[in-house]
Amino acid sequence: MLFVLHKDGVPGESRVKGANVTYAAKKAAGYLTEKGISFENVIASCFDSDTVINPEYFACLTYNFMICPDRYRSSFQPIPVYHNNIWDVPGFARVLEAGSSFFQLIEATNPEKLVTFSSHSMSFKALVDAGYWPVDMISDDSAIFWKAYIRFDGKYRVIPMYTTVSMDIVAGNSWWKTVINEYKQKRRWAWGVENFPIVMRGFMTNRGISFYNKFRLSLKLIEGHIAWATWAFLLTIIGWLPMVFANLGFNRTVLYYSAQRITGTIFNLSSFSLLVCIILSLRLLPKRPVKHPILKRLGLTAQWVTIPIIAFFLSAIPALDAQTRLMLGKRMEFWVADKKRNQNGIND
């Protein structure tokens, strides 16, 4: 067991997780070299401090690593869920993070566009060759994939592992403090848009990656962040504007009738997707630590109806906040989330 203490204030580093894990990885590289252990025989796994791995995680990782023909040019991504304290947080936080878990489950079905997120594993040789995690970026978990992808001329991918790693939902000492913490965490996640200009610069200088791959990955990256910041606005606010302006002569225009049909179709599709999300998420949630009467259980289920409002205030607005800060050149520092676990029951 090798313990490493990373000092604060190292020149060229920011106070981010990537600086810590890179420092530790370099110390590990020196240790492995001293012991004569080949980097090719080592797998590096990077976890958040609150991560609880599935008991079969390392068995699943070993199996996927052994059968992967490009094991030294691949990262291995489990499915992150937020179940550690899901019954200990207010209902809005539970609904929001259950949706986040569902989104990660969907992402795992499309390995061609999968990017590392949060906890992940990779060959130590690939990590060293790619130049370790960035030491001055908040979104180090996804940035390491893009560094490796560009470093290896597009010959790098993410292998989904169909096992889970469970983490804590951010919490606070009060309902309102939990709202603030959720907002800050989603804004920190949305700061991952910082990858886009860096990736574009890497693509423009790298001639080993095909134009097709550059285009599809660039589109996926920017589309994801635009959708994150806009869909809740479209469904919650903009979709109702035709009705608001109907009495101002707008109801006699073609746009009025077209907008209603378009937003209606989007709303119906979103409602169906939400229903699927609710059903699957309820089946995937861990059992409640305590039993509640039928009315209480119905209330817990009804909380899902509020997800359009929750997504607007605690997903879309934080994303727009992060993107606006980046546009204006306002640097954002890494924020350490407040988390706690309370096994006494549900805190609603």
C-alpha positions as CSV (number, residue, x, y, z in Angstrom):
1,M,0.0,0.0,0.0
2,L,1.5,3.3,-1.1
3,F,0.3,6.5,0.6
4,V,1.0,9.8,-1.1
5,L,0.6,13.3,0.3
6,H,0.1,16.0,-2.3
7,K,1.0,19.5,-1.1
8,D,-1.0,22.6,-1.9
9,G,0.3,25.5,-4.0
10,V,2.4,23.6,-6.6
11,P,3.2,26.0,-9.5
12,G,1.2,25.3,-12.6
13,E,-1.5,23.4,-10.7
14,S,-5.0,24.4,-9.7
15,R,-6.8,23.1,-6.7
16,V,-8.6,20.3,-8.6
17,K,-8.9,16.5,-8.3
18,G,-6.8,16.0,-11.4
19,A,-3.7,17.6,-9.8
20,N,-4.0,15.2,-6.8
21,V,-4.4,12.0,-8.8
22,T,-1.7,13.0,-11.3
23,Y,0.7,13.6,-8.5
24,A,-0.1,10.2,-7.0
25,A,0.1,8.4,-10.4
26,K,3.6,9.9,-11.0
27,K,4.7,8.6,-7.6
28,A,3.2,5.2,-8.5
29,A,5.1,5.3,-11.8
30,G,8.4,5.8,-9.9
31,Y,7.5,3.0,-7.5
32,L,6.7,0.6,-10.3
33,T,9.9,1.4,-12.2
34,E,11.9,0.9,-9.0
35,K,10.3,-2.5,-8.5
36,G,10.7,-3.5,-12.2
37,I,7.0,-3.8,-12.7
38,S,5.9,-3.2,-16.3
39,F,3.2,-0.4,-16.8
40,E,1.5,-2.8,-19.2
41,N,0.7,-5.1,-16.3
42,V,-1.0,-2.4,-14.2
43,I,-4.5,-1.0,-14.4
44,A,-5.2,2.4,-12.9
45,S,-8.7,3.0,-11.3
46,C,-9.7,6.5,-10.3
47,F,-12.6,6.8,-7.9
48,D,-14.2,9.7,-6.0
49,S,-13.8,9.5,-2.2
50,D,-17.5,8.6,-1.7
51,T,-17.5,5.8,-4.3
52,V,-18.7,2.4,-3.2
53,I,-17.8,-0.2,-5.9
54,N,-19.8,-3.3,-6.7
55,P,-18.3,-6.4,-5.1
56,E,-17.8,-7.8,-8.6
57,Y,-16.3,-4.6,-10.0
58,F,-12.6,-5.7,-10.2
59,A,-13.6,-9.1,-11.5
60,C,-15.7,-7.4,-14.2
61,L,-12.8,-5.0,-15.0
62,T,-10.3,-7.9,-15.2
63,Y,-12.5,-9.8,-17.6
64,N,-13.1,-6.8,-19.8
65,F,-9.5,-5.9,-19.8
66,M,-8.4,-9.5,-20.8
67,I,-10.9,-9.9,-23.7
68,C,-10.3,-6.4,-25.1
69,P,-8.0,-6.6,-28.1
70,D,-7.1,-2.9,-27.7
71,R,-6.7,-3.0,-23.9
72,Y,-3.8,-0.5,-23.9
73,R,-5.9,2.0,-25.9
74,S,-9.1,1.8,-24.0
75,S,-10.7,3.1,-20.8
76,F,-13.3,1.0,-18.9
77,Q,-16.4,2.8,-17.7
78,P,-18.8,1.4,-15.1
79,I,-22.3,2.8,-14.7
80,P,-22.3,5.5,-11.9
81,V,-25.4,5.6,-9.7
82,Y,-26.2,7.7,-6.7
83,H,-27.7,5.2,-4.2
84,N,-25.5,5.6,-1.1
85,N,-27.8,8.0,0.6
86,I,-30.7,8.3,-1.8
87,W,-33.3,7.7,0.9
88,D,-31.6,10.3,3.2
89,V,-32.0,13.4,1.0
90,P,-35.0,15.5,0.1
91,G,-37.3,14.3,-2.6
92,F,-36.2,16.8,-5.2
93,A,-32.6,15.7,-4.9
94,R,-33.6,12.0,-5.1
95,V,-35.6,12.6,-8.3
96,L,-32.8,14.6,-9.9
97,E,-30.1,12.1,-9.2
98,A,-32.2,9.1,-10.1
99,G,-32.5,10.9,-13.5
100,S,-28.7,11.3,-13.6
101,S,-28.3,7.5,-13.0
102,F,-30.8,6.8,-15.8
103,F,-28.9,9.1,-18.2
104,Q,-25.7,7.2,-17.5
105,L,-27.4,3.9,-18.1
106,I,-28.5,5.2,-21.5
107,E,-25.1,6.5,-22.3
108,A,-23.6,3.0,-21.7
109,T,-25.7,1.6,-24.6
110,N,-23.8,3.8,-27.1
111,P,-20.1,2.9,-26.7
112,E,-19.2,4.6,-30.0
113,K,-19.8,8.0,-28.3
114,L,-19.1,7.1,-24.7
115,V,-16.7,9.3,-22.7
116,T,-15.2,8.6,-19.3
117,F,-17.2,10.1,-16.4
118,S,-16.5,10.2,-12.7
119,S,-15.0,6.8,-11.7
120,H,-13.2,4.8,-14.4
121,S,-10.2,2.5,-15.1
122,M,-7.5,2.4,-17.8
123,S,-4.2,0.8,-18.5
124,F,-1.4,2.5,-16.5
125,K,0.7,2.5,-19.7
126,A,-2.0,4.4,-21.6
127,L,-2.3,6.8,-18.7
128,V,1.4,7.6,-18.7
129,D,1.6,7.8,-22.5
130,A,-1.4,10.2,-22.6
131,G,0.3,12.5,-20.1
132,Y,-1.8,11.8,-17.0
133,W,-4.9,13.7,-15.9
134,P,-4.9,17.5,-16.5
135,V,-3.7,19.4,-13.4
136,D,-5.6,22.6,-14.1
137,M,-9.1,21.5,-15.2
138,I,-12.2,20.7,-13.2
139,S,-13.5,18.1,-15.6
140,D,-10.5,15.8,-15.4
141,D,-12.6,12.7,-15.7
142,S,-13.7,13.4,-19.3
143,A,-10.5,15.4,-20.2
144,I,-8.3,12.3,-19.8
145,F,-10.4,10.6,-22.5
146,W,-9.9,13.5,-24.9
147,K,-6.2,13.7,-24.1
148,A,-5.8,10.0,-24.9
149,Y,-8.0,10.2,-28.0
150,I,-5.9,13.0,-29.5
151,R,-2.6,11.6,-28.3
152,F,-3.3,8.2,-30.0
153,D,-4.7,9.7,-33.2
154,G,-8.3,8.7,-32.6
155,K,-7.3,5.1,-31.8
156,Y,-8.8,5.2,-28.3
157,R,-12.2,4.3,-27.0
158,V,-14.3,3.7,-23.9
159,I,-15.5,0.2,-23.1
160,P,-18.8,0.2,-21.0
161,M,-18.8,-2.2,-18.1
162,Y,-22.2,-3.4,-17.1
163,T,-21.6,-3.0,-13.4
164,T,-22.2,-0.1,-11.0
165,V,-20.3,2.2,-8.8
166,S,-22.4,4.0,-6.2
167,M,-21.9,7.5,-4.9
168,D,-23.4,10.0,-2.5
169,I,-26.0,12.6,-3.5
170,V,-25.0,16.1,-2.4
171,A,-26.8,17.2,0.8
172,G,-26.8,20.0,3.3
173,N,-27.9,20.7,6.9
174,S,-31.2,22.0,5.6
175,W,-33.6,21.7,2.7
176,W,-32.5,25.0,1.3
177,K,-28.8,24.2,1.7
178,T,-29.3,21.0,-0.2
179,V,-30.9,23.1,-3.1
180,I,-27.8,25.3,-3.1
181,N,-25.4,22.4,-3.1
182,E,-27.3,20.6,-5.9
183,Y,-27.0,23.8,-8.0
184,K,-23.3,24.1,-7.4
185,Q,-22.6,20.5,-8.2
186,K,-24.6,20.7,-11.5
187,R,-22.8,23.9,-12.4
188,R,-19.5,22.1,-11.8
189,W,-20.6,19.2,-13.9
190,A,-21.7,21.5,-16.7
191,W,-18.3,23.2,-16.6
192,G,-17.2,20.2,-18.6
193,V,-18.0,22.4,-21.6
194,E,-14.5,23.6,-21.1
195,N,-13.4,20.5,-23.0
196,F,-15.0,21.8,-26.2
197,P,-12.4,24.5,-27.2
198,I,-9.6,22.3,-26.0
199,V,-10.8,19.4,-28.1
200,M,-11.3,21.6,-31.1
201,R,-7.8,22.9,-30.9
202,G,-6.5,19.4,-30.6
203,F,-8.6,18.3,-33.6
204,M,-7.3,21.1,-35.8
205,T,-3.7,20.2,-35.2
206,N,-4.0,16.5,-35.4
207,R,-4.0,15.0,-38.9
208,G,-4.2,11.4,-37.8
209,I,-7.9,11.5,-36.9
210,S,-10.4,11.3,-39.7
211,F,-12.6,14.2,-40.5
212,Y,-15.7,12.0,-40.0
213,N,-14.6,11.2,-36.4
214,K,-13.7,14.8,-35.7
215,F,-17.1,15.9,-36.9
216,R,-19.3,13.3,-35.1
217,L,-17.5,13.6,-31.8
218,S,-17.5,17.4,-31.9
219,L,-21.2,17.4,-32.7
220,K,-21.9,15.0,-29.9
221,L,-19.9,17.1,-27.4
222,I,-21.4,20.5,-28.2
223,E,-24.9,19.1,-28.8
224,G,-24.9,17.5,-25.3
225,H,-24.1,20.7,-23.6
226,I,-26.5,22.8,-25.7
227,A,-29.3,20.4,-25.0
228,W,-28.5,20.4,-21.3
229,A,-28.9,24.1,-21.1
230,T,-31.9,24.5,-23.4
231,W,-34.4,21.6,-23.4
232,A,-35.8,22.5,-20.0
233,F,-36.3,26.1,-21.2
234,L,-38.1,24.9,-24.4
235,L,-40.5,22.6,-22.5
236,T,-41.1,24.7,-19.4
237,I,-41.2,28.3,-20.7
238,I,-40.8,28.7,-24.5
239,G,-43.4,26.1,-25.4
240,W,-46.0,28.2,-23.7
241,L,-45.2,31.5,-25.4
242,P,-47.6,31.1,-28.3
243,M,-50.5,30.9,-25.9
244,V,-49.2,34.0,-24.0
245,F,-49.1,36.1,-27.2
246,A,-52.3,34.6,-28.7
247,N,-54.3,37.7,-27.9
248,L,-51.8,40.1,-29.5
249,G,-52.6,39.1,-33.1
250,F,-50.0,36.3,-33.0
251,N,-52.8,33.7,-33.2
252,R,-53.4,34.6,-36.9
253,T,-49.9,33.7,-38.0
254,V,-48.6,30.4,-39.4
255,L,-45.9,30.3,-36.8
256,Y,-48.6,30.2,-34.0
257,Y,-50.1,27.0,-35.3
258,S,-46.8,25.4,-36.3
259,A,-45.2,26.2,-32.9
260,Q,-48.1,24.5,-31.1
261,R,-47.8,21.3,-33.1
262,I,-44.0,21.2,-32.7
263,T,-44.0,21.8,-29.0
264,G,-46.9,19.4,-28.6
265,T,-44.9,16.7,-30.3
266,I,-41.8,17.4,-28.3
267,F,-43.8,17.4,-25.1
268,N,-45.5,14.1,-25.9
269,L,-42.2,12.4,-26.7
270,S,-40.6,13.9,-23.5
271,S,-43.6,12.7,-21.5
272,F,-43.1,9.2,-22.8
273,S,-39.4,9.3,-22.1
274,L,-40.1,10.6,-18.6
275,L,-42.5,7.7,-18.0
276,V,-39.9,5.2,-19.0
277,C,-37.4,6.9,-16.8
278,I,-39.7,6.8,-13.8
279,I,-40.5,3.1,-14.3
280,L,-36.9,2.0,-14.7
281,S,-35.6,4.2,-12.0
282,L,-38.1,3.0,-9.5
283,R,-37.1,-0.6,-10.3
284,L,-33.4,0.2,-9.9
285,L,-33.7,2.1,-6.7
286,P,-32.4,0.3,-3.5
287,K,-35.0,-0.8,-1.0
288,R,-36.2,1.8,1.5
289,P,-34.6,1.5,4.9
290,V,-38.0,1.9,6.6
291,K,-41.5,1.1,5.6
292,H,-44.1,3.8,5.1
293,P,-47.9,3.9,4.8
294,I,-49.6,3.8,1.4
295,L,-50.2,7.6,1.3
296,K,-46.5,8.2,2.0
297,R,-45.4,5.9,-0.8
298,L,-47.8,7.5,-3.2
299,G,-46.3,10.9,-2.3
300,L,-42.8,9.6,-3.0
301,T,-43.9,8.4,-6.4
302,A,-45.8,11.7,-7.2
303,Q,-42.5,13.6,-6.7
304,W,-41.6,12.6,-10.2
305,V,-44.3,14.9,-11.6
306,T,-42.2,17.8,-10.5
307,I,-39.2,16.8,-12.6
308,P,-39.8,19.5,-15.3
309,I,-39.5,22.2,-12.7
310,I,-36.6,20.6,-10.9
311,A,-34.7,20.1,-14.2
312,F,-35.3,23.8,-15.1
313,F,-33.9,25.2,-11.8
314,L,-31.3,22.6,-10.9
315,S,-30.1,21.4,-14.3
316,A,-30.7,23.9,-17.1
317,I,-29.9,27.1,-15.2
318,P,-26.7,25.7,-13.7
319,A,-25.6,24.6,-17.2
320,L,-26.4,28.0,-18.6
321,D,-24.5,29.6,-15.7
322,A,-21.4,27.5,-16.4
323,Q,-21.5,28.2,-20.1
324,T,-22.0,31.9,-19.6
325,R,-19.1,32.0,-17.2
326,L,-16.9,30.3,-19.7
327,M,-18.0,32.7,-22.5
328,L,-17.1,35.7,-20.4
329,G,-13.8,34.2,-19.4
330,K,-14.7,33.9,-15.7
331,R,-12.7,31.0,-14.3
332,M,-14.4,28.7,-11.9
333,E,-12.6,26.9,-9.1
334,F,-13.2,23.3,-8.0
335,W,-16.0,23.1,-5.5
336,V,-15.9,20.2,-3.0
337,A,-19.5,19.0,-2.6
338,D,-21.1,18.6,0.9
339,K,-22.3,15.0,1.3
340,K,-23.6,13.0,4.3
341,R,-25.2,9.7,5.0
342,N,-27.9,9.2,7.6
343,Q,-29.3,5.7,8.0
344,N,-32.3,6.7,10.2
345,G,-34.7,7.0,7.3
346,I,-35.9,9.4,4.7
347,N,-35.4,13.1,5.1
348,D,-38.3,14.7,3.3
